[in-house]
Amino acid sequence: MWHRGTWLVGMMGVGLSELRCLFQHQLKELELPALGHSDVLIKMLAAPINPADINMIQGTYALLAPLPAVPGNEGVGRVLEVGPGVVALSPGDCVIPADAGLGTWRTHAVLPEANLLRVPSDIPVLCAATLSINPCTALRMLTDFESLEPGTLCAGVGDDLISASQGLSPSRPDLSQLVERLLALGADHVVTEDALRKPEMKEIFKSIPKPRLALNCVGGRSTTEMLRHLQPKGTMVTYGGMAKQPVTVPVSAFIFRDVRLRGFWMTQWKKDHGELMVDSLCQMVRKGQLSTPACTAVPLEDFREALVASMQPFVSSKQILLL
């Protein structure tokens, strides 16, 4: 069986201009392997473009697939056929990757059953496609590092962290729209990086306590500013480095306030624990506690534009390939 849409990457360590050239003629038709005893044939429906996907193509990520490889770590597909040894999946089921590195930017795939997790069919496609990385990461960081009671403040970035009480966003051209969206999602306060440096922050903390948990995916100066407002013995968890700058911590933060710095990588967490959170997250979706992130759906043939758009600064909308 032949299919169109498997992408092969033959270079590593490429920048934006090289990426544009690299993907000019990379849409390939490949023959699917035979369905094995415990294998599943799936039709991919949608797959987002995440920063980690770009980092893997650039060769800067901790997890690199052997070449030739299909990019994409996240997405949702529908089961078309199963091998005789498959026990938990049936044709018609919707599935998402159980771990990173599966290669989701393709139209079809034959994969071992163990590499897939079933999701209820009533979960919206774009929500299911973005379920296995950001929501899982947000849930783990909000529960594994501090015991947060209702009313406890947390400083974080992004839609999936708005179950915390305070959103932190850098200055950006679409700031007013971003603030409106974060407040609509349930944020109590949205504070820009510039505002963190101003005396007005003292007024905010007269009526609310300082955060006990800070979630950092940027690095650089914003990290230092968040640390300044963290409670004594508070924790900062770093899970990304979009600024490509180191995390700088004043010595006084360690000595006089005993702050704690931790790191988190969802891929490693799954390897160490092997626990599944999909059912809990799907229940949150059904209850309206978790929604589809702001996204732009892009047909597969327009993948070049989606790649370039995903690498622009201050991107609020996630690019999702429709497969």
Secondary structure, 3 states (H helix, E strand, C coil): CEEEEEECCCCCCCCHHHHHHHCCCCEEEEECCCCCCCEEEEEEEEEECCHHHHHHHHCCCCCCCCCCCCCCCCCEEEEEEECCCCCCCCCCCEEEECCCCCCCCCCEEEEEHHHEEEECCCCCHHHHHCCCCHHHHHHHHHHHCCCCCCCCCEEECCHHHCCCCEEEECCCCCHHHHHHHHHHHCCCEEEEHHHHCCCCHHHHHHHCCCCCEEEECCCCHHHHHHHHCCCCCCEEEECCCCCCCCCCCCHHHHHCCCCEEEECCHHHHHHHHCCCCHHHHHHHHHCCCCCCCCEEEEEHHHHHHHHHHHCCCCCCCEEEEEC
